[in-house]
Amino acid sequence: MYAVIDSGGKQVTVHEGDLVRVERMAGSPGDQVTLDRVLLIGDGETRVGTPTVEGATVQARVVRQARARKIIVMKYKAKAHYRRKTGHRQDFTELRIERIAAPAG
């Protein structure tokens, strides 16, 4: 069974037991979270939500809260002697998917 969830404005395909990174969400390591924005569930038969599948949830456990590797952002304008170099580290939450619950029917 798999599901497509919406988290932080991004769509993520998950299976039970997967370790996924999503945008930063509340919770400390070991906490259980319920993701209820399930857009699609596939289990032999595919159910697509409009926009979400009614009654479907994904149970996950927070593994860690961390920051991604630094990316370098350069701004440059030719012939104007304009250069700016900045860095950015994105916060993320790592989740372990424990259970995908689909509504009956």
N, C-alpha and C positions, 0 to 999 in steps of 0.2 A: 504494500500500500504506500502511496506517496501523496503529497499535497503541495500545492503552491500557495505560499502565504505572502501577505503584504506586510512588510516591517520597515519603517523608516522611509517610506516612499519607494522602496525597491521590492521586486518580486523575487522570492527565493523558493526553489524546489527542494523539498525535504523528504527524507525517508526515516523510518524509526531507527534510532541508533546513530544518526548522523551528527556530526559536529559542525555547526554553521556559525558564521560571523554575521551579525546584524548591526545596524546603527545602535549607538548607545541607548540603553533602556535602564529603568530603575531596577534595583535588586543587587544583592551581594552574592558572592559565590556560595552555592549550595541552595539558594532560593529556588522555588518552583514558580514558573510563570505560565500563564495560559494565553495562547495566541488565538484570537477569535476572528481575525480577518483572513479567513481561508477562502481563496479565490477558486480553487479547483481541487477535487479529490479523485484519484484514480485507484481503482481496486477491481480490475477486470472490466468494470463499467466506469466510464468517466463522467463525473458530475461537475458541470461548470456553473458557478454562481452568477447571480445578476444583481449586484457585483460580487456578493459573497454567498457561500453555501450556507443556508439556514441551519443552525444547530451544530455545525462542524467546529471542532476545536483541536488545537495541537498543544499538548502538554510538553513543556521543556524545562530543563534545569540549567541555571546559570553556572557555567564552569569558571569563567573569569571576566573581569572588566579590565580592559587594557587599551593601549594606543598602538596604532599601526606604525609601520616604518615611515620615516620622514620622506616626503617627496619635495623636490626642489622646484620652485616656481620662478621662472625668469621673465622679466618684462624687458623689451628691447625696442628701440625705435632707431631705424637706420639714419645715419648722417646727422643725428641730433645729440649725440653723446649722452643718451639716456639709457641707463641700465639699472635694473633693480633685481636683486636676488633675495628671495624669501623662502622659508620652509614651512611645511605644514604637517602635523601629525593628527590623523583622524581617530577619535575615540570609537571603540567598538565593544560589543558584548558577545562573548562566545557562549553558545547554547548547545546542549546535548538534547536532541529530540527523543523523548521517552515514549510518547503515545500519540497516535492520530485517531481521533474519535469522529466517526462519520455518523450522521443521523440515520435512523432506520428508514428504509424505503427508498 
